[in-house]
Amino acid sequence: MKKPLKIVVLAKQVPDTRNVGKDAMTPEGTVNRAALPAIFNPEDLNALEAALRLKDAVEGATVHILTMGPQRAADIIRDAMFRGADGGYLLSDRKFAGSDTLATSYALSCALRRIAPDLIVAGRQAIDGDTAQVGPQVAEKLGLPQVTYAEEVLEIREGSLVVKRRLEHGVETVECPLPAVVTVNASAAECRPRNAKRVMKYKYALAGSEIAAAAGSPAAERAAATPYLQIVEWAAADVDPDETQLGLQGSPTKVKKIENVVFAAKEAKRLTAADAEIESLMVELIASHTLG
């Protein structure tokens, strides 16, 4: 009988980069999240599915989400609970604002030391940064082995996992001891849909600040009285960090400028299937070094 796994999925609520407009950045060079629709980071959903499959395979395993952000970031924890997660942790404090990957991974690693999971799973990268740095940085800060570009967990052994990695020129199978950090590609299995029964059960799950904000309402009273509806919310002080490593002051990466680039076709040609026209186009493309 395998030991139950305590799994934490690192997830992020991200701005929908398909709808980036002129107000997408603040004057300080940080993302203006209030101006963009917020979604569950796509590859973090792949990571959630990988974690839920492990939960299905190992009796007694649990899956919790860890996210850092403003109060509305609790939405993705509820979303994950609708899909099969057991609960989550929200790191929310103005001291985290403006964090780059280094400050983010530091804050998350402080929280993970308190949670002490057997396995940390994360999406390869977030669509608002595309750096693929947070997962590996968390592993380094915690001194844990890591497997990146994971596509599938092939086998669960006593004290280790066998993982298939999808690389640029093929696949690789590795065995990794636990505890560990695994980052998951978009090529991994898509996340299962929300379950109607779980939506009904967890739709009133609230973080601590949400319970306080809605004090006296039936939803807040229900959440306060029901442990499985309580999303753990921690401020910076709750994870005992070095505050000089948080937020903007702990972030060496600075955005100096952002431009909104619009691609427009300067010239268009319509061709028939005539051999002469195709030959003429080929000559033109070769002459401009577009081909050859």
C-alpha positions, -999 to +999 in steps of 0.1 A: +000+000+000+015+033-011+018+062+014-008+089+009+006+119-010+001+154+001+001+173-032+002+211-037-005+226-071+011+260-077-015+280-097-019+316-109-048+337-118-036+356-149-048+384-171-063+371-204-035+381-228-058+376-257-075+409-247-045+432-241-052+469-247-035+502-241-043+501-204-026+467-198+004+482-180+007+506-151+031+536-153+054+516-130+057+488-156+036+462-138+005+445-152-027+464-147-047+434-136-078+455-130-080+463-167-079+427-180-102+397-176-088+372-152-085+334-160-069+303-146-035+300-161-038+273-188-007+252-180-016+253-143-048+234-153-027+207-169-007+206-137-040+203-117-051+173-139-017+156-133-022+161-095-058+148-096-047+117-115-022+110-087-050+115-062-072+090-080-043+065-081-031+068-044-056+061-017-057+090+008-039+115-014-049+151-012-046+180-036-045+216-025-039+248-046-014+274-035-018+308-052-005+343-046-026+374-055-054+397-045-086+385-030-102+377-063-074+350-069-095+328-046-117+322-077-092+298-091-091+279-058-128+274-060-125+264-097-100+238-087-123+225-060-151+222-085-127+199-105-116+177-077-091+196-054-096+194-017-090+230-008-064+257-011-042+284+003-043+321-008-013+343-002-026+378-002-009+409+010+000+443-004+036+434+004+036+409-024+025+434-050+048+439-080+067+406-075+088+393-103+096+356-106+123+358-079+101+375-053+072+352-062+091+320-059+105+333-025+070+340-011+057+306-024+086+287-009+080+304+025+044+291+023+054+257+011+078+253+041+048+257+063+026+233+043+053+207+039+039+188+009+052+155-005+049+168-041+046+202-057+032+204-092+031+236-113+024+246-149+055+251-170+049+288-173+023+315-170+009+333-200+015+368-185+052+363-182+062+332-202+094+328-182+091+292-169+112+303-139+089+301-108+087+263-106+125+257-109+132+286-085+109+272-059+127+238-062+161+256-057+149+276-027+135+245-010+165+223-020+142+198-038+148+177-069+128+188-099+114+174-132+106+200-158+086+197-191+066+168-176+039+153-198+027+123-178+034+105-145+039+069-157+044+051-123+041+059-086+067+040-066+074+040-029+092+073-024+095+082-060+077+090-093+085+079-129+078+108-152+077+112-190+092+145-202+083+161-235+115+177-249+121+196-282+134+166-300+116+137-283+107+123-249+127+113-218+116+090-189+131+098-155+126+086-120+126+113-093+127+109-055+100+126-033+095+152-021+100+170-054+088+197-078+073+188-112+064+214-138+039+203-165+037+211-202+006+221-222+010+189-241-001+170-209-037+159-205-063+186-204-079+192-170-112+175-163-143+197-164-161+211-133-183+185-116-218+196-110-221+180-076-188+196-065-199+230-078-230+228-056-209+216-026-181+242-029-197+272-045-198+290-011-162+283-003-146+316+009-112+329+019-108+346+053-110+381+039-141+372+019-158+359+050-149+391+068-161+413+039-195+395+037-199+392+075-235+386+085-245+372+051-258+336+049-229+327+027-203+340+051-220+324+081-222+291+062-184+292+053-174+303+088-192+273+103-181+247+077-144+238+077-144+224+041-157+257+028-128+277+043-100+286+020-069+293+040-057+329+036-022+340+047-007+374+049+030+379+045+036+377+083+020+342+084+048+326+063+077+343+082+095+358+052+124+383+050+103+412+038+132+428+019+128+399-006+090+405-012+072+426-038+089+453-059+118+458-035+126+421-038+123+421-076+154+428-096+135+425-129+121+459-140+099+465-171+112+498-187+088+500-217+059+482-233+046+487-269+014+476-285+025+463-319-001+459-346+008+439-377-007+451-409-002+437-444+014+463-467+008+445-499-013+415-510-014+395-542-040+371-555-028+342-576-045+317-598-032+281-602-014+290-634+021+277-636+035+310-648+021+329-618+034+303-593+068+304-610+069+342-608+060+341-571+088+316-564+114+337-582+103+368-562+105+349-529+139+336-537+151+370-548+140+385-515+156+357-495+122+347-481+130+313-495+164+297-500 
